[in-house]
Amino acid sequence: MSVPVRSAEQRADALTAAIAARQERSRLRAALKARELSAVEVIEGAPANPLWGGLRVSWLLESVPGIGEVRADRMMASLQIARSRRVQGLGERQRAALIQELGGGS
């Protein structure tokens, strides 16, 4: 498969969008680490925010204080969530189980 030919303007627009996405992910990670925002809020807000929906669940969990790569992997395995799964791709049961696991269930 060949790479589509893009104009300089299209490449510049794509670069600007990529930079904005990286900056937003950086702000999100900082807010999660500072406990200004919870992973449950991100999961519940993902349908309204495409950037949040596109995050890998593993990245989100590893951004939460107290959850590292090993704990995130174990949590995802116990909930039968693939390592490559994105927040927007979670099924209703997986979403509910993850929220419950993170302490957001009522």
C-alpha positions as CSV (number, residue, x, y, z in Angstrom):
1,M,0.0,0.0,0.0
2,S,1.4,3.4,-1.0
3,V,1.3,6.5,1.0
4,P,-1.2,9.0,-0.4
5,V,0.2,12.2,-1.9
6,R,-0.5,15.2,0.2
7,S,0.0,18.9,-0.4
8,A,2.2,21.0,1.8
9,E,-0.9,22.5,3.4
10,Q,-2.4,19.1,4.2
11,R,0.9,18.0,5.8
12,A,1.1,21.2,7.8
13,D,-2.5,20.8,9.0
14,A,-1.8,17.2,10.0
15,L,1.3,18.3,11.9
16,T,-0.7,21.0,13.7
17,A,-3.4,18.4,14.7
18,A,-0.8,15.9,15.9
19,I,0.9,18.5,18.0
20,A,-2.4,19.6,19.5
21,A,-3.3,16.0,20.3
22,R,0.1,15.3,22.0
23,Q,-0.3,18.5,24.1
24,E,-3.8,17.5,25.2
25,R,-2.6,14.0,26.1
26,S,0.2,15.6,28.1
27,R,-2.3,17.9,29.9
28,L,-4.6,14.9,30.6
29,R,-1.8,12.8,32.1
30,A,-0.8,15.7,34.3
31,A,-4.4,16.2,35.5
32,L,-4.7,12.5,36.2
33,K,-1.4,12.4,38.1
34,A,-2.4,15.6,40.1
35,R,-5.8,13.9,40.8
36,E,-7.6,16.9,39.3
37,L,-9.4,14.4,37.0
38,S,-10.2,10.7,37.5
39,A,-9.9,7.8,35.1
40,V,-13.6,7.2,35.7
41,E,-14.4,10.8,34.5
42,V,-12.3,10.1,31.4
43,I,-14.1,6.8,30.6
44,E,-17.5,8.3,31.1
45,G,-16.6,11.5,29.1
46,A,-15.1,9.6,26.2
47,P,-18.2,9.5,24.0
48,A,-18.2,13.3,24.0
49,N,-14.5,13.8,23.6
50,P,-12.9,12.0,20.6
51,L,-9.4,12.4,22.0
52,W,-10.3,10.7,25.2
53,G,-12.1,7.9,23.3
54,G,-9.0,7.3,21.2
55,L,-6.8,6.7,24.3
56,R,-5.6,3.2,24.9
57,V,-7.0,1.8,28.2
58,S,-3.5,0.7,29.2
59,W,-2.2,4.3,28.8
60,L,-5.1,5.7,30.8
61,L,-4.6,3.2,33.7
62,E,-0.9,3.7,33.8
63,S,-1.5,7.5,34.1
64,V,-3.4,6.9,37.3
65,P,-1.3,7.3,40.5
66,G,-0.7,4.0,42.1
67,I,-1.3,2.0,38.9
68,G,1.8,1.0,37.0
69,E,2.3,-1.2,34.0
70,V,2.1,-4.5,35.9
71,R,-1.1,-3.6,37.8
72,A,-2.7,-2.2,34.7
73,D,-1.9,-5.4,32.8
74,R,-3.4,-7.6,35.7
75,M,-6.5,-5.4,35.9
76,M,-7.1,-5.6,32.2
77,A,-6.5,-9.3,32.1
78,S,-8.9,-9.9,34.9
79,L,-11.5,-7.8,33.1
80,Q,-10.8,-9.5,29.8
81,I,-9.7,-6.2,28.1
82,A,-7.1,-6.5,25.4
83,R,-3.9,-4.5,25.9
84,S,-4.5,-2.8,22.5
85,R,-8.2,-1.8,23.4
86,R,-9.1,1.9,23.2
87,V,-11.5,3.6,25.6
88,Q,-14.1,4.1,22.8
89,G,-13.9,0.4,22.0
90,L,-14.9,-0.9,25.4
91,G,-18.2,-2.8,25.5
92,E,-20.8,-1.8,28.1
93,R,-19.9,-4.6,30.4
94,Q,-16.2,-3.9,30.1
95,R,-16.8,-0.2,30.7
96,A,-18.9,-0.9,33.8
97,A,-16.5,-3.5,35.2
98,L,-13.5,-1.1,34.7
99,I,-15.4,1.8,36.4
100,Q,-16.3,-0.6,39.3
101,E,-12.6,-1.7,39.5
102,L,-11.5,1.9,39.7
103,G,-13.9,2.6,42.5
104,G,-16.4,4.7,40.5
105,G,-19.2,2.2,40.7
106,S,-22.2,3.1,43.0
